[in-house]
């Protein structure tokens, strides 16, 4: 039971860390796209 419990904790930590990284990556790309659109608008105007 102990090894399985430890494995569950490790998997839980891994999935939470992975979701945090994915959120940061999505946030970065969203901000990056917004800045590109803003620059494009400035160039057009």
C-alpha distances in whole Angstrom, upper triangle without the diagonal:
4,6,5,6,9,10,10,12,14,15,16,18,20,21,22,24,25,27,29,30,31,33,35,36,37,39,40,42,43,45,46,47,49,51,52,53,55,57,58,59,61,63,64,65
4,5,5,6,9,10,11,12,14,15,17,18,20,21,22,24,26,27,29,30,32,33,34,36,37,39,40,42,43,45,46,48,49,51,52,54,55,57,58,60,61,63,64
4,5,5,6,9,10,10,12,14,15,16,18,20,21,22,24,26,27,28,30,31,32,34,36,37,39,40,42,43,44,46,48,49,51,52,53,55,56,58,59,61,62
4,5,5,6,9,10,10,12,14,15,16,18,20,21,22,24,25,26,28,30,31,32,34,36,37,38,40,41,43,44,46,47,49,50,52,53,55,56,58,59,61
4,5,5,6,9,10,10,12,14,15,17,18,20,21,23,24,26,27,29,30,31,33,35,36,37,39,40,42,43,45,46,48,49,51,52,54,55,57,58,60
4,5,5,6,9,10,11,12,14,15,16,18,20,21,22,24,26,27,28,30,31,33,34,36,37,39,40,42,43,45,46,48,49,51,52,54,55,57,58
4,5,5,6,8,10,10,12,14,15,16,18,20,21,22,24,26,27,28,30,31,33,34,36,37,38,40,42,43,44,46,47,49,50,52,53,55,56
4,5,5,6,9,10,10,12,14,15,16,18,20,21,22,24,25,27,28,30,31,32,34,36,37,39,40,42,43,45,46,47,49,51,52,53,55
4,5,5,6,9,10,11,12,14,15,16,18,20,21,23,24,26,27,28,30,31,33,34,36,37,39,40,42,43,45,46,48,49,51,52,54
4,5,5,6,9,10,10,12,14,15,16,18,20,21,22,24,26,27,28,30,31,32,34,36,37,39,40,42,43,45,46,48,49,51,52
4,5,5,6,8,10,10,12,14,15,16,18,20,21,22,24,25,27,28,30,31,32,34,36,37,38,40,42,43,44,46,47,49,50
4,5,5,6,9,10,11,12,14,15,16,18,20,21,22,24,26,27,28,30,31,33,35,36,37,39,40,42,43,45,46,48,49
4,6,5,6,8,10,11,12,14,15,17,18,20,21,22,24,26,27,28,30,31,33,34,36,37,39,40,42,43,45,46,48
4,6,5,6,9,10,10,12,14,15,16,18,20,21,22,24,26,27,28,30,31,33,34,36,37,39,40,42,43,45,46
4,5,5,6,9,10,10,12,14,15,16,18,20,21,22,24,25,27,28,30,31,33,34,36,37,39,40,42,43,44
4,5,5,6,9,10,11,12,14,15,16,18,20,21,22,24,26,27,28,30,31,33,34,36,37,39,40,42,43
4,5,5,6,9,10,11,12,14,15,16,18,20,21,22,24,26,27,28,30,31,33,34,36,37,39,40,42
4,5,5,6,9,10,10,12,14,15,16,18,20,21,22,24,26,27,28,30,31,33,34,36,37,39,40
4,5,5,6,9,10,10,12,14,15,16,18,20,21,22,24,25,27,28,30,31,33,34,36,37,39
4,5,5,6,9,10,10,12,14,15,16,18,20,21,22,24,26,27,28,30,31,33,34,36,37
4,5,5,6,9,10,10,12,14,15,16,18,20,21,22,24,25,27,28,30,31,33,34,36
4,5,5,6,8,10,11,12,14,15,16,18,20,21,22,24,26,27,28,30,31,33,34
4,5,5,6,8,10,10,12,14,15,16,18,20,21,22,24,26,27,28,30,31,33
4,6,5,6,9,10,10,12,14,15,16,18,20,21,22,24,26,27,28,30,31
4,5,5,6,9,10,10,12,14,15,16,18,20,21,22,24,26,27,28,30
4,5,5,6,9,10,10,12,14,15,16,18,20,21,22,24,26,27,28
4,6,5,6,8,10,11,12,14,15,16,18,20,21,22,24,26,27
4,5,5,6,9,10,10,12,14,15,16,18,20,21,22,24,26
4,5,5,6,8,10,10,12,14,15,16,18,20,21,22,24
4,5,5,6,9,10,11,12,14,15,16,18,20,21,22
4,5,5,6,9,10,10,12,14,15,16,18,20,21
4,5,5,6,9,10,11,12,14,15,17,18,20
4,5,5,6,9,10,10,12,14,15,16,18
4,5,5,6,9,10,10,12,14,15,16
4,5,5,6,8,10,10,12,14,15
4,5,5,6,9,10,10,12,14
4,5,5,6,9,10,10,12
4,5,5,6,9,10,10
4,5,5,6,9,10
4,5,5,6,9
4,5,5,6
4,5,5
4,5
4
